[in-house]
Amino acid sequence: MIYQERAVTFVCQEERLVGVLTLPEKPLGRGVVITVGGPQYRVGSHRQFLLLARQLAEAGVPVLRYDYRGMGDSEGKPRAFEAIEHDLRAAIDLFYRELPILTEVVVWGLCDAASAALMYAFQDSRVAALALANPWVRTPEGLANTMVKHYYGARLTRPEFWQKLVSGKINFAAALSGLLNNLRKRSAKEPQLEASCAFPERMAAGLEKFRGRVLFLISGRDLTALEFQEAVKSSPHWQRALRRPQVEWRRLEEATHTFSADIWRTQVGRWTIEWVKSW
């Protein structure tokens, strides 16, 4: 389907934000808002968000991607992902103004943008669904547990590791120090966190309160994705929040964190399109 792209600006708490609308010739009433995560802007790593927006628009799905305050071309000071709820709300406001046929939106986020979407969505009735790629739940204990289980454990079972160790190609002291350090972090009890800082729990609580559909997109070769899966396995709160029919999962075993290969990006786009048009 033919589509057009148009740059837009809008205001969030007296600061100017920049975005791009990708609008098909005959748009659906359900649009996708792509929120950036990490130190990047609306184009995305290796043009990921730009290509995703165009792929969706070719299928009739209108898209807005934007820079929140302090990122890309938007004004303001850089801010943590836990503090972008006003930016996301302003972006959705803009999307509705620019495309009056909209009836609901899907928020699509990668990494800490997925985390931010989970903490926001239940507060906005216009958000009907979330597409969440490799959500960020990092804590010192969570990272240490994942490293011990999936990195050190996997290395010890590989013959090439022992060959390198015997031949002196691996610094045994450094490797042992790293393992022991992660074991200490894994077993340490973290001080009680303030509610405003315990973002993984806020994510789980947000998911529990959100009544819409959720699609998790998981990479098989990604430490962040592994941390998320381990957090879910060890948390009754997460398991309870996920125990409903509106939650779906898609997994690409060979994919990296940002789905960096063209075949992975294209598959993620296909899954997103099929899911967005399934209700």
N, C-alpha and C positions, 0 to 999 in steps of 0.2 A: 504494500500500500504506500502511496505517496505521502510524505510528511514534510513539515517545515520546522526549522529550528529558529528560535527567537530569544535574544538576550533580554532579561528583565532585571529591574532593580526594585527593591521594596525595603520597608523600614521595620526595624526591630528595636524598640526602646531607644528611639532617636538616632540610630546608627543604620547606615545604608548597607544592605546585603545585595549580592549579585547572584543571579541564577540563569539557567537556560531551560526554556520550554521546548520540548520535542513533541509536536502535535500532528497526529495523522489526519488525513483528509476527512475521514469519517471516524471520529474518536468514540470510544466507549465512554459510558458514564462513570466508569471506575478507573481512576488514575493512579499512577505510582509516583511517590516522592522518594527520590534517592538521597539519603543523608550520608555525608562523608564521615569516615572514621580515621583516627590517627592523623599524623602530620601530612595531609594531602588536601587536594581541592576537588572541585566538581568534575574534572576530567577523569580522575581516578588513576591508580597505578596502571601503567601500560595502557592507558585510555580505556580502562575497564568500564567506567560509568558512562562515558560517552557512547561506547559500542553497545552497552546494554540498553541504554535509552533508545538508540536507533533500532535495535532489534525488536524491542517492545513496540515502538511506534509503527514499524512495518507490519505488525500484527494487529494494529488498531488501538493499542494501549497508549494513552497520553502520559507524558512523563515530565516531571520537574526535577532537576538536580541543581543544587545550590551550595554556596559556601556559607557556613555559619560564621558568626562574628569572630574576627581575628584570624580567619583562614582565607587563603586565596585572594580574591579581589574585594572581599567584604571588609568593611570598617570594623574598628573595635580592637580590643586587646584579646590575645589568645586565651582560650578558656578550656577547662576540662570537659570531657564528654558528659559528666554528671550535671553540667550547668548549661545545656543547650535547649532546654524545653521551650523557652520563649522563642528561640530561633526557629525551631521546628513548627511551632504553632503559627508564627508569622509566615512561614513558607506555605503552609496549608491554606492560610487565609488568602495569600496571593494566588495560589493555584485555583481556588474557587472563584476569585474575582476574574481571572483571565479566561476561565473555561466554565461558564455558567451551567453547562449540561452535567457537570460532575455531581454525582450523588454520594460517592464515598471514595476513600483513598486507601491505598496500600503503602505502608512505609517499608522501604527496602534498605537494609543497612549491613555493612561488613564490619566485623571486629567491634570496636567500642561504639560505633554507630548503631550496631545491633543492640548493644547493652543500653544505650540511651533510648532507643525506640521502645524497649521493654519497660523502662521506667516511666515513659511518657504516655503510651497508647491508651491506657485505661481512663485517662483524664479527658480524652477528646472523642466524642461520639462519632465524629466524621471518619475516624480510623477504623476501617472494617477488618483489616488484616495486616500481618507483619511477615515479611520475608527476611530471615535472619541468617547471615552467613558467618560462620565461625565466631560466635559471640565471645567477647572478652570477659573473663571472670578472674583475672590474675590476682592472687595473693601470695605472699612468701611461702606459706605452707602448701598451697595448691601447686605452685610451680615446683617446689622440692619433691612433692609426692609424684608428680608426673615425670620429672627427670629420673627419679629412682626407679620407677616402674617401667617406663617406656624407653629411656635412653641407656642408663647403666645396665638394667636388666637385659635389654636386647643385645648390647655389646658383649656381655659375658657369654652369650650363647653362640657367638660368631667365631669360627676357627681363625679368621684373619686377624681378629683382635689378639688372640693368644700368640699367633705367629709374630705379630709386630711387638708384642710385649717381650717375648723371648729374645728377639733380635735387637732389642733396645731402641726401637723406633717410637715407642710410647714412653713418655715421662711417667713412670709408675708413681712416684711421690706426688706429682701434681694430680694425677687421676684419682689416687686414693684420697687426697685432701678434698677434692671436689665432691667425691662420693660421701665422705664423712660429714662435710658441711651441709649437704642436702639432706642427709639422714637426721642431723640435728634440727634443721628447720622443719622437716617433716613431722618430727615428734614434739616440737615446741608448741606450747599453748599460747596463742596470740592474745595480747591484752584485749579486754572488752572494747569493741569499736563503737564510736558514736554512730547513731542511726544515719547521719548524713554521709558517713564514710563507708559504711558496710554495703557497698554497691551490689555485690552478688546477691545478697539477701533482698535488697530493693528490687533487683531484677526478677527474682523468683516471686516476690510479692506482687509486682506489676503484672507478671504473667498470670498469676492466680486471679487477679481482679479483672483482667482483660477478657471480654466475652467473645472476641472475634476469632478469626482463623489465624493459624501460625504455620509457617513453613520454615523448617531449619535446613540450611544448606551446609553440609559438613565436608571438609577436605580430609583425605586420609593421611596426607603427609604434612601435618601442621601441628606445631606444639600448642598453639592457642586452642585449636579444636580438641586436642587431647585433654587439655586442662578443663575445658567445658564439660566434656563427657565424664571425666573423673569427678568433677564437682556435682554433676547430676546423680551419679551412682552413689555418692556418699551423703547426699542430702535428702531426707524425707520431705522437706519443704519443696524442693525442685520436683521430686517424683510425684508428689501430690498435685502440683501445678500442671504437670505435663500429662496427667492421667485423664485425658478427655479426647473425644473423637475429632475435634477441630484442629488437632496438632498433627502435622505430617513431617516426614523426614526424607531428605534425599542426600545421598553420599557418593562422592567421587573419590575412589580409593587412592588414585595416583596424584590427585591435585594438591597444589601448594596453597598457602594461605589466601593469596589473591587470585587464584585460578588463572595463573599467568600464561598458560598455553592457550592457543586459539581454540582447540578442541574442547578444553574445559570451560572457557568463557561462553562458547556457543551452547554447550549443554546446560549450563546454569541459566542462560537466557531462555532456552526451550522449556526447561522445567518451570521457570517463573511464568512464562506465557501460558502454558497449559494450566497451571494452578490458578492464576489470576482470572482466567476465562472459564473456570470450572463451576462457578456458582452464579 
